[in-house]
Amino acid sequence: MAAKDAGLDVARIEKDLASPEIKATISENMKLADDMDMNGTPSYVIGKQIVIGAVGLEGLKEKIGIARCGKATC
């Protein structure tokens, strides 16, 4: 398990994931993602754009530039 390999407290993670509060938060986020047609990870909302998938640093910089000033670089 990646969490264990990273040195995280797996028992605590499993306990937290079983809590009603965490389950409700995950459910709410899943519904929001579904409502926005965000069906992959990572996903970002940048300005008025929805970006799905790993577009890389340059791709993110371009999307942020468009959101800030209407072109890839400001």
ChimeraX attribute file (.defattr): number of C-alpha atoms within 10 A of each C-alpha:
attribute: neighborCount
match mode: 1-to-1
recipient: residues
	/A:1	6
	/A:2	8
	/A:3	10
	/A:4	10
	/A:5	8
	/A:6	9
	/A:7	8
	/A:8	11
	/A:9	10
	/A:10	15
	/A:11	10
	/A:12	10
	/A:13	11
	/A:14	10
	/A:15	10
	/A:16	13
	/A:17	13
	/A:18	11
	/A:19	10
	/A:20	10
	/A:21	11
	/A:22	13
	/A:23	13
	/A:24	11
	/A:25	11
	/A:26	13
	/A:27	12
	/A:28	12
	/A:29	12
	/A:30	14
	/A:31	13
	/A:32	12
	/A:33	14
	/A:34	11
	/A:35	10
	/A:36	11
	/A:37	11
	/A:38	19
	/A:39	13
	/A:40	12
	/A:41	10
	/A:42	11
	/A:43	15
	/A:44	15
	/A:45	13
	/A:46	15
	/A:47	12
	/A:48	9
	/A:49	12
	/A:50	14
	/A:51	18
	/A:52	15
	/A:53	13
	/A:54	13
	/A:55	13
	/A:56	8
	/A:57	9
	/A:58	10
	/A:59	13
	/A:60	16
	/A:61	14
	/A:62	16
	/A:63	23
	/A:64	20
	/A:65	17
	/A:66	18
	/A:67	16
	/A:68	14
	/A:69	10
	/A:70	12
	/A:71	12
	/A:72	16
	/A:73	12
	/A:74	11
